[in-house]
Amino acid sequence: MYALNYVKARSLEEAARMLASHPEAKVLAGGMTLVPTLKQRLARPSHLVDILQLAELRGIAAKGGRLSIGAASRHDDVATSVVVKKAIPALAELAGLIGDPQVRNMGTIGGSLANNDPAADYPAAVLGLGATVFTNRREIAADEFFQGLFATALEEGEIITRVVFAVPKRAAYAKFHHPASGYAMAGVFIALTRDGVRVAVTGAGPGVFRWKAAESALSKSLEPSALEGAALDASELNQDIHASRDYRANLVRVMAKRALAKLSGKK
Amino acid sequence: MRVEDPRLVTGAGRFAADWNLPGQLHAHFVRSDRAHAEIVSLETGAARKHPGVRAIFTGADAVRAGYTKPMHTLAFPGKGGMQTRAPERPALAHGKVRFVGEALAMVVADTAAAAQDAAELIEVQYRELAPVIAPEQALASGAPQLHESVPGNLSLEAEAGDAAAVEAAFARAAHVTRLKVEVTRVAPNPMEPRACLVAHEPQDDSYTFHVCMQGVTTLRRQMSVYTGVAEDRMRFVAHDVGGGFGQRTPAYPEYCALMLAAKDTGRPVKWVSTRSEGIACDTHGRANIIDGALALDRDGRFLGMRLDWVNDMGSYLSPASQGHVRNTSTCMTGVYRIPALYASYRVALTNTNPVSAYRGAGRPDVAYAIERLVSRAAAELGIDTAELRRRNFIPPEAFPYKTPTGSTYEYADLPGVLEKALKLADWRGYPKRRARSEKTGKLRGIGIATVIENTGAGQAAKDEVELELDARGHVTVHTVSKSQGHGHETTLAMIVADALGIPRERVAVRQCGEDRQHRLQGNHTGGSRSTVGAGSVCHIAARKLIEHCRGLAALELGVEPSQVDYAKGAFRSRESKRAVKLGELAGTGPVSVVGEGKFGSTFPNGCHIAEVEIDPGTGAAQIASYCAVDDIGTVINHAIVEGQLHGGVVMGAGQIFGEHVVYDLESGQLMTGSFMDYCMPRAGMVRAIRGAEHPTPSKVSPLGVKGVGESGCTGSLPALANAVADALRPLGVAHLDMPLTPAKIWHAVRDARKGGN
């Protein structure tokens, strides 16, 4: 790790001010990706602005068909929250599948979304549920928020404050763990929302994406067979030493079917 | 609970990186990011000026010091009298780098951070050379050459057995089964990263090392050969060691470089490896390609076997590379009576990290090759895999059995082990379980392995321990073997306490103590030998202590020694019934005896049976059941033995299902440089192991023990791979090499189904 300044922000406003006055500063929101990156000297921020303790970023509440999760909520908070389990059980289940207990006790939803790792779990839920990302400046629809590999709509110095989900009729997530990292080799989140079926895929491509062909197929029928004909262009998926594009394309289909089976209450 | 457990589970263990000395400096290594390149220039000027930097060392310094010739142990007569070609390896690369991660400079500074900062200021200019990564390619004509001294990248060509006899056996065979397998390159990844702190004493020009090690004797000899510093001028200190698996055995170039720094700066110099450095630079394991063929007669009896090996040793010969040839020929016949055997070995150098001993050091590799061949032969001939084994076992009455490659198996009850395992695994009930899996859409397979391995023998002239009796009647055991988690403090204390008939709490074990490490001879802990070697001499020494003390007691009691009986820590005169306690005999000073012995190989053997369930949708394999019946001789501590077997089985499972060091074949870059890509086994991988002991005491040592540290791996590699092969065989999948990742299995299933259509 390079030498840097650590600042524990006392308020969101102070954090924003620090980021504004130090262009090379970075937000620390759990640090489950950032800290290993720093240890390998792959990043060299001038300051770390720690927002983990900010009360403004905590809290999970459901009201009027909407579930709000503070950006500094740990994965374990979400996985074990009675409120989340009642409103969107698939979201609680997804949070419980992230990393290992150590990661779930430190990593946060805001940190995960701002990082937008192409194999992270939360982006699938946020995009699949069509959630809204609130920041200290504005609100951003999920469809605009994710912009490919580690890229988001966040501007310099912008901090995620909470994520608001419209509670769907039903939702389910199926994940195939990467055998080494535990990230998603493919994760598929399916939600039956008031605006229709949404299918979001993480892990398989260069960033989380909506599988539109599956959405339109499922809007006609929720039978697993409906997915058979849904087109999926394998050439746009990732290929590496662990898995070919074809294998990832297969996993997307298989995980989609399994999510669908969960959705219909079948194992 | 073991004696060492309270300390280890409460975080009170003391590992190599926990040591600090006053005035110490910190080292950071600059490592090559090229697989094969000439070092055109090395600019250290800016780094030298960096605040806190005390010194910088490069390959030129290593060459000047003469730290260029590591020991190698491939001391076999090669084919046609060929001598091993062992390349030089300066402790810091000089002129040329030959693998990604090779250290070429070392910065020494006041803090580790300053050393690392300065290291980034060193500018290296390379002239890139084409690398060669795959060992078979390295041996092909026209391949890039690593060392001028190793033409054709061929370090040694060797053979074992009788080629003509094998040829004749194949000529009259009714059936020949052929299978080429790869036992993949893996990174040992012990829990404790490597660390070393070296201090130089100018008074007598000696060195003290605080280092994670597997015992003092082998490391000291290798360090001495590498540096030319006499063994009596090196001291090694280690308390707790967090895993070894063979990776801690060799003298590493980093330790030699630290010696240079300690002497030059006059300050102790410390280095702690990162996990990524460990994956790239701690010696790797396995890395063998074996082309096998098994000849059978009409009745399925084995007539002959041929194994052609390509052993990838990486860019330099590690000091512990001999196992790949020695151990694999020692046990080449496996548990079978195969009258004709022949093995050829081509030891190749490649632009990769050196390969060394790794839990089994060739034993699991040869067991894997044989057991996969046998199961495949059974499938080809339509014979039950257990029955084909039963038919070819070395029968109990044939022991001691001299194998065609020259070793002598002591004794094994192979049918007994097999029948117990078949029962434990409910072999007969398997079709029902398979049908049940099919109903849920899963592919099920069962795999069996019946294996034997040579353990216990070491290269030291003898094993010694010293027992020191004090006035309290407590005994201290001094040994030069070293636990890396094995539990020596428990096992050796039990042996001594049992032999003396005193409570175990009165026996303490000191490993590689500074005051004893030059006095006592013995083997390091490796090759499943410590209970056979150090353990047996503990027993011998305890008997010797009794006899020595009997004389002292007789004087004390005023009778002849023959009139004194010993029991439970006290001598009693037969005549007067007067007694004297052990401790009383050490009233004027400790009583000390040295026990010694030299022990040959013991041959633990076992039958492992695994069942796997494969999800054809994802290719993911789950271990559905695992049974292991092992004959490891007399058992001293059942919990420790179970722990060894479990650990070995899981380590094998890790290799079969995921672990694999991958280098890019074009660039030679390491593709699995962290746990994001290097797939370590997780706790849930093996959920339950049903085990049973089937002991036949060994006569090699007075304890009747056999080695156990590596048995789990030796059994689980072939048992698990055979189970996956069995599950996929009905689909027409001919062969799959490890690691059997979900992606690989899924592709195989898909391709087989495509072919079937």
Interface residues (C-beta under 8 A of the other chain):
Chain A: M1 Y2 A3 Q40 R41 F176 P179 A180 S181 M185 I241 H242 A243 S244 D246 Y247 N250 L251 V254 K257
Chain B: A113 Q116 D117 E120 S276 G617 T618 G619 A620 F657 G658 V662 M671 T672 F675 M676 D677 Y678 C679 M680 T741 P742 A743 W746 H747 R750
